[in-house]
Amino acid sequence: MVIDVDFMLRWAMPVHVRIINGCRVQIDGPEAALMAMRYRWPLSESPKLRLARDRCIKAISQNGSVALARESFIDAAVDAKVLA
């Protein structure tokens, strides 16, 4: 079985978060969002974080909406108090 993925997906509008020592970081798409949530996120677990990670994975694997992944990422950022 081969899973087709697209690591070059970009959102129409980037999302800015403060996750690295409070510095503003621009997140351009679901892959960058997934990496930020996995390795730099202040919360280790929350329902909004799990949903955002799941939707970003689905968008990358072309089984989900890129716009929905962005919306979920913003919700997780608000929940974690990192939206810039």
mmCIF file of the N, C-alpha and C atoms, coordinates in Angstrom:
data_MODEL
# 
_entry.id   MODEL 
# 
loop_
_atom_site.group_PDB 
_atom_site.id 
_atom_site.type_symbol 
_atom_site.label_atom_id 
_atom_site.label_alt_id 
_atom_site.label_comp_id 
_atom_site.label_asym_id 
_atom_site.label_entity_id 
_atom_site.label_seq_id 
_atom_site.pdbx_PDB_ins_code 
_atom_site.Cartn_x 
_atom_site.Cartn_y 
_atom_site.Cartn_z 
_atom_site.occupancy 
_atom_site.B_iso_or_equiv 
_atom_site.pdbx_formal_charge 
_atom_site.auth_seq_id 
_atom_site.auth_comp_id 
_atom_site.auth_asym_id 
_atom_site.auth_atom_id 
_atom_site.pdbx_PDB_model_num 
ATOM 1   N N  . MET A 1 1  ? 0.838   -1.178 0.000  1.00 0.00 ? 1  MET A N  1 
ATOM 2   C CA . MET A 1 1  ? 0.000   0.000  0.000  1.00 0.00 ? 1  MET A CA 1 
ATOM 3   C C  . MET A 1 1  ? 0.881   1.239  0.000  1.00 0.00 ? 1  MET A C  1 
ATOM 4   N N  . VAL A 1 2  ? 0.537   2.202  -0.816 1.00 0.00 ? 2  VAL A N  1 
ATOM 5   C CA . VAL A 1 2  ? 1.269   3.457  -0.918 1.00 0.00 ? 2  VAL A CA 1 
ATOM 6   C C  . VAL A 1 2  ? 0.351   4.577  -0.452 1.00 0.00 ? 2  VAL A C  1 
ATOM 7   N N  . ILE A 1 3  ? 0.860   5.408  0.439  1.00 0.00 ? 3  ILE A N  1 
ATOM 8   C CA . ILE A 1 3  ? 0.109   6.567  0.917  1.00 0.00 ? 3  ILE A CA 1 
ATOM 9   C C  . ILE A 1 3  ? 0.674   7.800  0.229  1.00 0.00 ? 3  ILE A C  1 
ATOM 10  N N  . ASP A 1 4  ? -0.157  8.490  -0.499 1.00 0.00 ? 4  ASP A N  1 
ATOM 11  C CA . ASP A 1 4  ? 0.254   9.690  -1.214 1.00 0.00 ? 4  ASP A CA 1 
ATOM 12  C C  . ASP A 1 4  ? 0.190   10.880 -0.262 1.00 0.00 ? 4  ASP A C  1 
ATOM 13  N N  . VAL A 1 5  ? 1.300   11.597 -0.129 1.00 0.00 ? 5  VAL A N  1 
ATOM 14  C CA . VAL A 1 5  ? 1.333   12.763 0.749  1.00 0.00 ? 5  VAL A CA 1 
ATOM 15  C C  . VAL A 1 5  ? 1.816   13.980 -0.024 1.00 0.00 ? 5  VAL A C  1 
ATOM 16  N N  . ASP A 1 6  ? 1.431   15.138 0.459  1.00 0.00 ? 6  ASP A N  1 
ATOM 17  C CA . ASP A 1 6  ? 1.848   16.395 -0.148 1.00 0.00 ? 6  ASP A CA 1 
ATOM 18  C C  . ASP A 1 6  ? 2.425   17.290 0.940  1.00 0.00 ? 6  ASP A C  1 
ATOM 19  N N  . PHE A 1 7  ? 3.763   17.372 0.988  1.00 0.00 ? 7  PHE A N  1 
ATOM 20  C CA . PHE A 1 7  ? 4.423   18.164 2.011  1.00 0.00 ? 7  PHE A CA 1 
ATOM 21  C C  . PHE A 1 7  ? 4.574   19.631 1.608  1.00 0.00 ? 7  PHE A C  1 
ATOM 22  N N  . MET A 1 8  ? 4.064   19.985 0.451  1.00 0.00 ? 8  MET A N  1 
ATOM 23  C CA . MET A 1 8  ? 4.205   21.360 -0.014 1.00 0.00 ? 8  MET A CA 1 
ATOM 24  C C  . MET A 1 8  ? 2.902   22.153 0.105  1.00 0.00 ? 8  MET A C  1 
ATOM 25  N N  . LEU A 1 9  ? 1.940   21.643 0.825  1.00 0.00 ? 9  LEU A N  1 
ATOM 26  C CA . LEU A 1 9  ? 0.676   22.368 0.996  1.00 0.00 ? 9  LEU A CA 1 
ATOM 27  C C  . LEU A 1 9  ? 0.907   23.667 1.747  1.00 0.00 ? 9  LEU A C  1 
ATOM 28  N N  . ARG A 1 10 ? 0.254   24.720 1.293  1.00 0.00 ? 10 ARG A N  1 
ATOM 29  C CA . ARG A 1 10 ? 0.345   26.023 1.948  1.00 0.00 ? 10 ARG A CA 1 
ATOM 30  C C  . ARG A 1 10 ? -1.064  26.541 2.209  1.00 0.00 ? 10 ARG A C  1 
ATOM 31  N N  . TRP A 1 11 ? -1.206  27.244 3.323  1.00 0.00 ? 11 TRP A N  1 
ATOM 32  C CA . TRP A 1 11 ? -2.463  27.914 3.620  1.00 0.00 ? 11 TRP A CA 1 
ATOM 33  C C  . TRP A 1 11 ? -2.517  29.228 2.850  1.00 0.00 ? 11 TRP A C  1 
ATOM 34  N N  . ALA A 1 12 ? -3.725  29.693 2.554  1.00 0.00 ? 12 ALA A N  1 
ATOM 35  C CA . ALA A 1 12 ? -3.888  30.972 1.870  1.00 0.00 ? 12 ALA A CA 1 
ATOM 36  C C  . ALA A 1 12 ? -3.319  32.113 2.710  1.00 0.00 ? 12 ALA A C  1 
ATOM 37  N N  . MET A 1 13 ? -3.502  32.027 4.030  1.00 0.00 ? 13 MET A N  1 
ATOM 38  C CA . MET A 1 13 ? -2.964  33.024 4.965  1.00 0.00 ? 13 MET A CA 1 
ATOM 39  C C  . MET A 1 13 ? -2.177  32.293 6.040  1.00 0.00 ? 13 MET A C  1 
ATOM 40  N N  . PRO A 1 14 ? -0.927  32.688 6.277  1.00 0.00 ? 14 PRO A N  1 
ATOM 41  C CA . PRO A 1 14 ? -0.164  32.024 7.338  1.00 0.00 ? 14 PRO A CA 1 
ATOM 42  C C  . PRO A 1 14 ? -0.744  32.341 8.714  1.00 0.00 ? 14 PRO A C  1 
ATOM 43  N N  . VAL A 1 15 ? -0.384  31.529 9.677  1.00 0.00 ? 15 VAL A N  1 
ATOM 44  C CA . VAL A 1 15 ? -0.788  31.726 11.070 1.00 0.00 ? 15 VAL A CA 1 
ATOM 45  C C  . VAL A 1 15 ? 0.485   32.030 11.857 1.00 0.00 ? 15 VAL A C  1 
ATOM 46  N N  . HIS A 1 16 ? 0.432   33.022 12.732 1.00 0.00 ? 16 HIS A N  1 
ATOM 47  C CA . HIS A 1 16 ? 1.598   33.385 13.541 1.00 0.00 ? 16 HIS A CA 1 
ATOM 48  C C  . HIS A 1 16 ? 1.368   32.952 14.980 1.00 0.00 ? 16 HIS A C  1 
ATOM 49  N N  . VAL A 1 17 ? 2.382   32.288 15.529 1.00 0.00 ? 17 VAL A N  1 
ATOM 50  C CA . VAL A 1 17 ? 2.333   31.836 16.915 1.00 0.00 ? 17 VAL A CA 1 
ATOM 51  C C  . VAL A 1 17 ? 3.623   32.231 17.616 1.00 0.00 ? 17 VAL A C  1 
ATOM 52  N N  . ARG A 1 18 ? 3.564   32.261 18.935 1.00 0.00 ? 18 ARG A N  1 
ATOM 53  C CA . ARG A 1 18 ? 4.753   32.547 19.749 1.00 0.00 ? 18 ARG A CA 1 
ATOM 54  C C  . ARG A 1 18 ? 5.098   31.272 20.513 1.00 0.00 ? 18 ARG A C  1 
ATOM 55  N N  . ILE A 1 19 ? 6.044   30.490 19.960 1.00 0.00 ? 19 ILE A N  1 
ATOM 56  C CA . ILE A 1 19 ? 6.343   29.194 20.560 1.00 0.00 ? 19 ILE A CA 1 
ATOM 57  C C  . ILE A 1 19 ? 7.813   28.987 20.898 1.00 0.00 ? 19 ILE A C  1 
ATOM 58  N N  . ILE A 1 20 ? 8.703   29.767 20.347 1.00 0.00 ? 20 ILE A N  1 
ATOM 59  C CA . ILE A 1 20 ? 10.128  29.586 20.616 1.00 0.00 ? 20 ILE A CA 1 
ATOM 60  C C  . ILE A 1 20 ? 10.611  30.778 21.419 1.00 0.00 ? 20 ILE A C  1 
ATOM 61  N N  . ASN A 1 21 ? 10.701  30.604 22.726 1.00 0.00 ? 21 ASN A N  1 
ATOM 62  C CA . ASN A 1 21 ? 11.118  31.686 23.620 1.00 0.00 ? 21 ASN A CA 1 
ATOM 63  C C  . ASN A 1 21 ? 10.298  32.955 23.416 1.00 0.00 ? 21 ASN A C  1 
ATOM 64  N N  . GLY A 1 22 ? 9.039   32.798 23.069 1.00 0.00 ? 22 GLY A N  1 
ATOM 65  C CA . GLY A 1 22 ? 8.157   33.941 22.889 1.00 0.00 ? 22 GLY A CA 1 
ATOM 66  C C  . GLY A 1 22 ? 8.313   34.658 21.564 1.00 0.00 ? 22 GLY A C  1 
ATOM 67  N N  . CYS A 1 23 ? 9.178   34.147 20.697 1.00 0.00 ? 23 CYS A N  1 
ATOM 68  C CA . CYS A 1 23 ? 9.379   34.771 19.390 1.00 0.00 ? 23 CYS A CA 1 
ATOM 69  C C  . CYS A 1 23 ? 8.241   34.392 18.453 1.00 0.00 ? 23 CYS A C  1 
ATOM 70  N N  . ARG A 1 24 ? 7.888   35.315 17.620 1.00 0.00 ? 24 ARG A N  1 
ATOM 71  C CA . ARG A 1 24 ? 6.800   35.093 16.654 1.00 0.00 ? 24 ARG A CA 1 
ATOM 72  C C  . ARG A 1 24 ? 7.308   34.211 15.520 1.00 0.00 ? 24 ARG A C  1 
ATOM 73  N N  . VAL A 1 25 ? 6.557   33.141 15.258 1.00 0.00 ? 25 VAL A N  1 
ATOM 74  C CA . VAL A 1 25 ? 6.911   32.183 14.212 1.00 0.00 ? 25 VAL A CA 1 
ATOM 75  C C  . VAL A 1 25 ? 5.760   32.110 13.219 1.00 0.00 ? 25 VAL A C  1 
ATOM 76  N N  . GLN A 1 26 ? 6.090   32.165 11.933 1.00 0.00 ? 26 GLN A N  1 
ATOM 77  C CA . GLN A 1 26 ? 5.077   32.063 10.889 1.00 0.00 ? 26 GLN A CA 1 
ATOM 78  C C  . GLN A 1 26 ? 4.902   30.603 10.494 1.00 0.00 ? 26 GLN A C  1 
ATOM 79  N N  . ILE A 1 27 ? 3.658   30.143 10.522 1.00 0.00 ? 27 ILE A N  1 
ATOM 80  C CA . ILE A 1 27 ? 3.319   28.779 10.132 1.00 0.00 ? 27 ILE A CA 1 
ATOM 81  C C  . ILE A 1 27 ? 2.539   28.872 8.825  1.00 0.00 ? 27 ILE A C  1 
ATOM 82  N N  . ASP A 1 28 ? 3.094   28.286 7.763  1.00 0.00 ? 28 ASP A N  1 
ATOM 83  C CA . ASP A 1 28 ? 2.541   28.449 6.419  1.00 0.00 ? 28 ASP A CA 1 
ATOM 84  C C  . ASP A 1 28 ? 1.610   27.334 5.957  1.00 0.00 ? 28 ASP A C  1 
ATOM 85  N N  . GLY A 1 29 ? 1.617   26.197 6.646  1.00 0.00 ? 29 GLY A N  1 
ATOM 86  C CA . GLY A 1 29 ? 0.795   25.091 6.183  1.00 0.00 ? 29 GLY A CA 1 
ATOM 87  C C  . GLY A 1 29 ? 0.734   23.964 7.193  1.00 0.00 ? 29 GLY A C  1 
ATOM 88  N N  . PRO A 1 30 ? 0.039   22.893 6.843  1.00 0.00 ? 30 PRO A N  1 
ATOM 89  C CA . PRO A 1 30 ? -0.178  21.811 7.795  1.00 0.00 ? 30 PRO A CA 1 
ATOM 90  C C  . PRO A 1 30 ? 1.090   21.075 8.223  1.00 0.00 ? 30 PRO A C  1 
ATOM 91  N N  . GLU A 1 31 ? 2.079   20.958 7.338  1.00 0.00 ? 31 GLU A N  1 
ATOM 92  C CA . GLU A 1 31 ? 3.313   20.279 7.740  1.00 0.00 ? 31 GLU A CA 1 
ATOM 93  C C  . GLU A 1 31 ? 4.048   21.095 8.805  1.00 0.00 ? 31 GLU A C  1 
ATOM 94  N N  . ALA A 1 32 ? 4.188   22.395 8.594  1.00 0.00 ? 32 ALA A N  1 
ATOM 95  C CA . ALA A 1 32 ? 4.848   23.254 9.577  1.00 0.00 ? 32 ALA A CA 1 
ATOM 96  C C  . ALA A 1 32 ? 4.062   23.283 10.885 1.00 0.00 ? 32 ALA A C  1 
ATOM 97  N N  . ALA A 1 33 ? 2.743   23.286 10.780 1.00 0.00 ? 33 ALA A N  1 
ATOM 98  C CA . ALA A 1 33 ? 1.902   23.271 11.976 1.00 0.00 ? 33 ALA A CA 1 
ATOM 99  C C  . ALA A 1 33 ? 2.106   21.983 12.762 1.00 0.00 ? 33 ALA A C  1 
ATOM 100 N N  . LEU A 1 34 ? 2.153   20.873 12.050 1.00 0.00 ? 34 LEU A N  1 
ATOM 101 C CA . LEU A 1 34 ? 2.347   19.583 12.703 1.00 0.00 ? 34 LEU A CA 1 
ATOM 102 C C  . LEU A 1 34 ? 3.696   19.531 13.420 1.00 0.00 ? 34 LEU A C  1 
ATOM 103 N N  . MET A 1 35 ? 4.736   20.027 12.787 1.00 0.00 ? 35 MET A N  1 
ATOM 104 C CA . MET A 1 35 ? 6.062   20.033 13.413 1.00 0.00 ? 35 MET A CA 1 
ATOM 105 C C  . MET A 1 35 ? 6.070   20.946 14.652 1.00 0.00 ? 35 MET A C  1 
ATOM 106 N N  . ALA A 1 36 ? 5.421   22.088 14.545 1.00 0.00 ? 36 ALA A N  1 
ATOM 107 C CA . ALA A 1 36 ? 5.346   23.001 15.690 1.00 0.00 ? 36 ALA A CA 1 
ATOM 108 C C  . ALA A 1 36 ? 4.606   22.354 16.859 1.00 0.00 ? 36 ALA A C  1 
ATOM 109 N N  . MET A 1 37 ? 3.491   21.695 16.560 1.00 0.00 ? 37 MET A N  1 
ATOM 110 C CA . MET A 1 37 ? 2.693   21.072 17.625 1.00 0.00 ? 37 MET A CA 1 
ATOM 111 C C  . MET A 1 37 ? 3.409   19.869 18.231 1.00 0.00 ? 37 MET A C  1 
ATOM 112 N N  . ARG A 1 38 ? 4.186   19.178 17.452 1.00 0.00 ? 38 ARG A N  1 
ATOM 113 C CA . ARG A 1 38 ? 4.885   17.991 17.972 1.00 0.00 ? 38 ARG A CA 1 
ATOM 114 C C  . ARG A 1 38 ? 6.117   18.341 18.789 1.00 0.00 ? 38 ARG A C  1 
ATOM 115 N N  . TYR A 1 39 ? 6.854   19.374 18.375 1.00 0.00 ? 39 TYR A N  1 
ATOM 116 C CA . TYR A 1 39 ? 8.171   19.612 18.973 1.00 0.00 ? 39 TYR A CA 1 
ATOM 117 C C  . TYR A 1 39 ? 8.316   20.915 19.757 1.00 0.00 ? 39 TYR A C  1 
ATOM 118 N N  . ARG A 1 40 ? 7.395   21.850 19.607 1.00 0.00 ? 40 ARG A N  1 
ATOM 119 C CA . ARG A 1 40 ? 7.579   23.153 20.254 1.00 0.00 ? 40 ARG A CA 1 
ATOM 120 C C  . ARG A 1 40 ? 6.368   23.638 21.027 1.00 0.00 ? 40 ARG A C  1 
ATOM 121 N N  . TRP A 1 41 ? 5.350   22.838 21.119 1.00 0.00 ? 41 TRP A N  1 
ATOM 122 C CA . TRP A 1 41 ? 4.090   23.278 21.718 1.00 0.00 ? 41 TRP A CA 1 
ATOM 123 C C  . TRP A 1 41 ? 4.185   23.284 23.230 1.00 0.00 ? 41 TRP A C  1 
ATOM 124 N N  . PRO A 1 42 ? 3.630   24.311 23.895 1.00 0.00 ? 42 PRO A N  1 
ATOM 125 C CA . PRO A 1 42 ? 3.713   24.377 25.355 1.00 0.00 ? 42 PRO A CA 1 
ATOM 126 C C  . PRO A 1 42 ? 2.832   23.349 26.076 1.00 0.00 ? 42 PRO A C  1 
ATOM 127 N N  . LEU A 1 43 ? 1.734   22.940 25.453 1.00 0.00 ? 43 LEU A N  1 
ATOM 128 C CA . LEU A 1 43 ? 0.868   21.924 26.061 1.00 0.00 ? 43 LEU A CA 1 
ATOM 129 C C  . LEU A 1 43 ? 1.241   20.566 25.496 1.00 0.00 ? 43 LEU A C  1 
ATOM 130 N N  . SER A 1 44 ? 1.329   19.578 26.381 1.00 0.00 ? 44 SER A N  1 
ATOM 131 C CA . SER A 1 44 ? 1.667   18.250 25.886 1.00 0.00 ? 44 SER A CA 1 
ATOM 132 C C  . SER A 1 44 ? 0.453   17.532 25.319 1.00 0.00 ? 44 SER A C  1 
ATOM 133 N N  . GLU A 1 45 ? -0.727  17.884 25.810 1.00 0.00 ? 45 GLU A N  1 
ATOM 134 C CA . GLU A 1 45 ? -1.932  17.212 25.339 1.00 0.00 ? 45 GLU A CA 1 
ATOM 135 C C  . GLU A 1 45 ? -3.158  18.047 25.659 1.00 0.00 ? 45 GLU A C  1 
ATOM 136 N N  . SER A 1 46 ? -4.081  18.077 24.739 1.00 0.00 ? 46 SER A N  1 
ATOM 137 C CA . SER A 1 46 ? -5.394  18.697 24.930 1.00 0.00 ? 46 SER A CA 1 
ATOM 138 C C  . SER A 1 46 ? -6.283  18.220 23.786 1.00 0.00 ? 46 SER A C  1 
ATOM 139 N N  . PRO A 1 47 ? -7.598  18.254 23.966 1.00 0.00 ? 47 PRO A N  1 
ATOM 140 C CA . PRO A 1 47 ? -8.489  17.824 22.883 1.00 0.00 ? 47 PRO A CA 1 
ATOM 141 C C  . PRO A 1 47 ? -8.292  18.637 21.594 1.00 0.00 ? 47 PRO A C  1 
ATOM 142 N N  . LYS A 1 48 ? -8.106  19.938 21.721 1.00 0.00 ? 48 LYS A N  1 
ATOM 143 C CA . LYS A 1 48 ? -7.935  20.781 20.532 1.00 0.00 ? 48 LYS A CA 1 
ATOM 144 C C  . LYS A 1 48 ? -6.604  20.499 19.848 1.00 0.00 ? 48 LYS A C  1 
ATOM 145 N N  . LEU A 1 49 ? -5.589  20.206 20.629 1.00 0.00 ? 49 LEU A N  1 
ATOM 146 C CA . LEU A 1 49 ? -4.285  19.868 20.067 1.00 0.00 ? 49 LEU A CA 1 
ATOM 147 C C  . LEU A 1 49 ? -4.366  18.541 19.305 1.00 0.00 ? 49 LEU A C  1 
ATOM 148 N N  . ARG A 1 50 ? -4.999  17.543 19.895 1.00 0.00 ? 50 ARG A N  1 
ATOM 149 C CA . ARG A 1 50 ? -5.151  16.241 19.220 1.00 0.00 ? 50 ARG A CA 1 
ATOM 150 C C  . ARG A 1 50 ? -5.924  16.389 17.912 1.00 0.00 ? 50 ARG A C  1 
ATOM 151 N N  . LEU A 1 51 ? -7.009  17.165 17.935 1.00 0.00 ? 51 LEU A N  1 
ATOM 152 C CA . LEU A 1 51 ? -7.807  17.367 16.732 1.00 0.00 ? 51 LEU A CA 1 
ATOM 153 C C  . LEU A 1 51 ? -7.000  18.084 15.653 1.00 0.00 ? 51 LEU A C  1 
ATOM 154 N N  . ALA A 1 52 ? -6.263  19.109 16.034 1.00 0.00 ? 52 ALA A N  1 
ATOM 155 C CA . ALA A 1 52 ? -5.456  19.856 15.069 1.00 0.00 ? 52 ALA A CA 1 
ATOM 156 C C  . ALA A 1 52 ? -4.377  18.962 14.459 1.00 0.00 ? 52 ALA A C  1 
ATOM 157 N N  . ARG A 1 53 ? -3.703  18.167 15.278 1.00 0.00 ? 53 ARG A N  1 
ATOM 158 C CA . ARG A 1 53 ? -2.683  17.252 14.738 1.00 0.00 ? 53 ARG A CA 1 
ATOM 159 C C  . ARG A 1 53 ? -3.304  16.268 13.759 1.00 0.00 ? 53 ARG A C  1 
ATOM 160 N N  . ASP A 1 54 ? -4.451  15.704 14.140 1.00 0.00 ? 54 ASP A N  1 
ATOM 161 C CA . ASP A 1 54 ? -5.135  14.741 13.281 1.00 0.00 ? 54 ASP A CA 1 
ATOM 162 C C  . ASP A 1 54 ? -5.534  15.375 11.952 1.00 0.00 ? 54 ASP A C  1 
ATOM 163 N N  . ARG A 1 55 ? -6.064  16.566 11.986 1.00 0.00 ? 55 ARG A N  1 
ATOM 164 C CA . ARG A 1 55 ? -6.509  17.226 10.755 1.00 0.00 ? 55 ARG A CA 1 
ATOM 165 C C  . ARG A 1 55 ? -5.328  17.643 9.876  1.00 0.00 ? 55 ARG A C  1 
ATOM 166 N N  . CYS A 1 56 ? -4.206  18.017 10.486 1.00 0.00 ? 56 CYS A N  1 
ATOM 167 C CA . CYS A 1 56 ? -3.015  18.342 9.696  1.00 0.00 ? 56 CYS A CA 1 
ATOM 168 C C  . CYS A 1 56 ? -2.478  17.089 9.008  1.00 0.00 ? 56 CYS A C  1 
ATOM 169 N N  . ILE A 1 57 ? -2.456  15.977 9.713  1.00 0.00 ? 57 ILE A N  1 
ATOM 170 C CA . ILE A 1 57 ? -2.011  14.713 9.117  1.00 0.00 ? 57 ILE A CA 1 
ATOM 171 C C  . ILE A 1 57 ? -2.920  14.339 7.951  1.00 0.00 ? 57 ILE A C  1 
ATOM 172 N N  . LYS A 1 58 ? -4.219  14.475 8.138  1.00 0.00 ? 58 LYS A N  1 
ATOM 173 C CA . LYS A 1 58 ? -5.165  14.149 7.070  1.00 0.00 ? 58 LYS A CA 1 
ATOM 174 C C  . LYS A 1 58 ? -4.982  15.074 5.867  1.00 0.00 ? 58 LYS A C  1 
ATOM 175 N N  . ALA A 1 59 ? -4.732  16.351 6.105  1.00 0.00 ? 59 ALA A N  1 
ATOM 176 C CA . ALA A 1 59 ? -4.523  17.290 4.997  1.00 0.00 ? 59 ALA A CA 1 
ATOM 177 C C  . ALA A 1 59 ? -3.260  16.922 4.220  1.00 0.00 ? 59 ALA A C  1 
ATOM 178 N N  . ILE A 1 60 ? -2.186  16.600 4.931  1.00 0.00 ? 60 ILE A N  1 
ATOM 179 C CA . ILE A 1 60 ? -0.927  16.223 4.289  1.00 0.00 ? 60 ILE A CA 1 
ATOM 180 C C  . ILE A 1 60 ? -1.094  14.952 3.466  1.00 0.00 ? 60 ILE A C  1 
ATOM 181 N N  . SER A 1 61 ? -1.865  14.015 3.982  1.00 0.00 ? 61 SER A N  1 
ATOM 182 C CA . SER A 1 61 ? -2.069  12.753 3.267  1.00 0.00 ? 61 SER A CA 1 
ATOM 183 C C  . SER A 1 61 ? -3.209  12.846 2.255  1.00 0.00 ? 61 SER A C  1 
ATOM 184 N N  . GLN A 1 62 ? -3.701  14.047 2.023  1.00 0.00 ? 62 GLN A N  1 
ATOM 185 C CA . GLN A 1 62 ? -4.741  14.351 1.035  1.00 0.00 ? 62 GLN A CA 1 
ATOM 186 C C  . GLN A 1 62 ? -6.061  13.656 1.337  1.00 0.00 ? 62 GLN A C  1 
ATOM 187 N N  . ASN A 1 63 ? -6.303  13.397 2.623  1.00 0.00 ? 63 ASN A N  1 
ATOM 188 C CA . ASN A 1 63 ? -7.574  12.809 3.054  1.00 0.00 ? 63 ASN A CA 1 
ATOM 189 C C  . ASN A 1 63 ? -8.396  13.784 3.879  1.00 0.00 ? 63 ASN A C  1 
ATOM 190 N N  . GLY A 1 64 ? -8.004  15.045 3.867  1.00 0.00 ? 64 GLY A N  1 
ATOM 191 C CA . GLY A 1 64 ? -8.715  16.034 4.663  1.00 0.00 ? 64 GLY A CA 1 
ATOM 192 C C  . GLY A 1 64 ? -8.549  17.425 4.088  1.00 0.00 ? 64 GLY A C  1 
ATOM 193 N N  . SER A 1 65 ? -9.264  18.344 4.658  1.00 0.00 ? 65 SER A N  1 
ATOM 194 C CA . SER A 1 65 ? -9.294  19.724 4.191  1.00 0.00 ? 65 SER A CA 1 
ATOM 195 C C  . SER A 1 65 ? -8.124  20.535 4.760  1.00 0.00 ? 65 SER A C  1 
ATOM 196 N N  . VAL A 1 66 ? -7.428  21.229 3.882  1.00 0.00 ? 66 VAL A N  1 
ATOM 197 C CA . VAL A 1 66 ? -6.346  22.114 4.311  1.00 0.00 ? 66 VAL A CA 1 
ATOM 198 C C  . VAL A 1 66 ? -6.915  23.272 5.134  1.00 0.00 ? 66 VAL A C  1 
ATOM 199 N N  . ALA A 1 67 ? -8.057  23.799 4.724  1.00 0.00 ? 67 ALA A N  1 
ATOM 200 C CA . ALA A 1 67 ? -8.689  24.909 5.448  1.00 0.00 ? 67 ALA A CA 1 
ATOM 201 C C  . ALA A 1 67 ? -9.135  24.467 6.840  1.00 0.00 ? 67 ALA A C  1 
ATOM 202 N N  . LEU A 1 68 ? -9.664  23.275 6.944  1.00 0.00 ? 68 LEU A N  1 
ATOM 203 C CA . LEU A 1 68 ? -10.090 22.754 8.240  1.00 0.00 ? 68 LEU A CA 1 
ATOM 204 C C  . LEU A 1 68 ? -8.885  22.508 9.152  1.00 0.00 ? 68 LEU A C  1 
ATOM 205 N N  . ALA A 1 69 ? -7.782  22.064 8.580  1.00 0.00 ? 69 ALA A N  1 
ATOM 206 C CA . ALA A 1 69 ? -6.555  21.883 9.357  1.00 0.00 ? 69 ALA A CA 1 
ATOM 207 C C  . ALA A 1 69 ? -6.085  23.230 9.915  1.00 0.00 ? 69 ALA A C  1 
ATOM 208 N N  . ARG A 1 70 ? -6.148  24.273 9.099  1.00 0.00 ? 70 ARG A N  1 
ATOM 209 C CA . ARG A 1 70 ? -5.744  25.616 9.546  1.00 0.00 ? 70 ARG A CA 1 
ATOM 210 C C  . ARG A 1 70 ? -6.639  26.095 10.684 1.00 0.00 ? 70 ARG A C  1 
ATOM 211 N N  . GLU A 1 71 ? -7.948  25.928 10.506 1.00 0.00 ? 71 GLU A N  1 
ATOM 212 C CA . GLU A 1 71 ? -8.899  26.352 11.531 1.00 0.00 ? 71 GLU A CA 1 
ATOM 213 C C  . GLU A 1 71 ? -8.649  25.617 12.856 1.00 0.00 ? 71 GLU A C  1 
ATOM 214 N N  . SER A 1 72 ? -8.389  24.341 12.777 1.00 0.00 ? 72 SER A N  1 
ATOM 215 C CA . SER A 1 72 ? -8.117  23.555 13.988 1.00 0.00 ? 72 SER A CA 1 
ATOM 216 C C  . SER A 1 72 ? -6.797  23.962 14.626 1.00 0.00 ? 72 SER A C  1 
ATOM 217 N N  . PHE A 1 73 ? -5.797  24.292 13.792 1.00 0.00 ? 73 PHE A N  1 
ATOM 218 C CA . PHE A 1 73 ? -4.516  24.755 14.320 1.00 0.00 ? 73 PHE A CA 1 
ATOM 219 C C  . PHE A 1 73 ? -4.701  26.070 15.076 1.00 0.00 ? 73 PHE A C  1 
ATOM 220 N N  . ILE A 1 74 ? -5.482  26.971 14.522 1.00 0.00 ? 74 ILE A N  1 
ATOM 221 C CA . ILE A 1 74 ? -5.751  28.245 15.203 1.00 0.00 ? 74 ILE A CA 1 
ATOM 222 C C  . ILE A 1 74 ? -6.454  27.990 16.534 1.00 0.00 ? 74 ILE A C  1 
ATOM 223 N N  . ASP A 1 75 ? -7.432  27.095 16.544 1.00 0.00 ? 75 ASP A N  1 
ATOM 224 C CA . ASP A 1 75 ? -8.125  26.757 17.795 1.00 0.00 ? 75 ASP A CA 1 
ATOM 225 C C  . ASP A 1 75 ? -7.152  26.211 18.837 1.00 0.00 ? 75 ASP A C  1 
ATOM 226 N N  . ALA A 1 76 ? -6.237  25.359 18.404 1.00 0.00 ? 76 ALA A N  1 
ATOM 227 C CA . ALA A 1 76 ? -5.246  24.795 19.332 1.00 0.00 ? 76 ALA A CA 1 
ATOM 228 C C  . ALA A 1 76 ? -4.297  25.884 19.833 1.00 0.00 ? 76 ALA A C  1 
ATOM 229 N N  . ALA A 1 77 ? -3.940  26.824 18.954 1.00 0.00 ? 77 ALA A N  1 
ATOM 230 C CA . ALA A 1 77 ? -3.061  27.920 19.353 1.00 0.00 ? 77 ALA A CA 1 
ATOM 231 C C  . ALA A 1 77 ? -3.738  28.837 20.370 1.00 0.00 ? 77 ALA A C  1 
ATOM 232 N N  . VAL A 1 78 ? -4.999  29.113 20.158 1.00 0.00 ? 78 VAL A N  1 
ATOM 233 C CA . VAL A 1 78 ? -5.753  29.915 21.130 1.00 0.00 ? 78 VAL A CA 1 
ATOM 234 C C  . VAL A 1 78 ? -5.824  29.193 22.471 1.00 0.00 ? 78 VAL A C  1 
ATOM 235 N N  . ASP A 1 79 ? -6.110  27.899 22.413 1.00 0.00 ? 79 ASP A N  1 
ATOM 236 C CA . ASP A 1 79 ? -6.194  27.077 23.625 1.00 0.00 ? 79 ASP A CA 1 
ATOM 237 C C  . ASP A 1 79 ? -4.878  27.066 24.402 1.00 0.00 ? 79 ASP A C  1 
ATOM 238 N N  . ALA A 1 80 ? -3.767  27.040 23.677 1.00 0.00 ? 80 ALA A N  1 
ATOM 239 C CA . ALA A 1 80 ? -2.438  27.025 24.299 1.00 0.00 ? 80 ALA A CA 1 
ATOM 240 C C  . ALA A 1 80 ? -1.909  28.424 24.618 1.00 0.00 ? 80 ALA A C  1 
ATOM 241 N N  . LYS A 1 81 ? -2.683  29.439 24.225 1.00 0.00 ? 81 LYS A N  1 
ATOM 242 C CA . LYS A 1 81 ? -2.311  30.838 24.463 1.00 0.00 ? 81 LYS A CA 1 
ATOM 243 C C  . LYS A 1 81 ? -1.011  31.220 23.746 1.00 0.00 ? 81 LYS A C  1 
ATOM 244 N N  . VAL A 1 82 ? -0.865  30.748 22.495 1.00 0.00 ? 82 VAL A N  1 
ATOM 245 C CA . VAL A 1 82 ? 0.327   31.065 21.722 1.00 0.00 ? 82 VAL A CA 1 
ATOM 246 C C  . VAL A 1 82 ? 0.016   31.791 20.415 1.00 0.00 ? 82 VAL A C  1 
ATOM 247 N N  . LEU A 1 83 ? -1.256  32.046 20.116 1.00 0.00 ? 83 LEU A N  1 
ATOM 248 C CA . LEU A 1 83 ? -1.593  32.738 18.882 1.00 0.00 ? 83 LEU A CA 1 
ATOM 249 C C  . LEU A 1 83 ? -1.055  34.163 18.961 1.00 0.00 ? 83 LEU A C  1 
ATOM 250 N N  . ALA A 1 84 ? -0.305  34.560 17.923 1.00 0.00 ? 84 ALA A N  1 
ATOM 251 C CA . ALA A 1 84 ? 0.329   35.895 17.924 1.00 0.00 ? 84 ALA A CA 1 
ATOM 252 C C  . ALA A 1 84 ? -0.547  36.891 17.171 1.00 0.00 ? 84 ALA A C  1 
# 
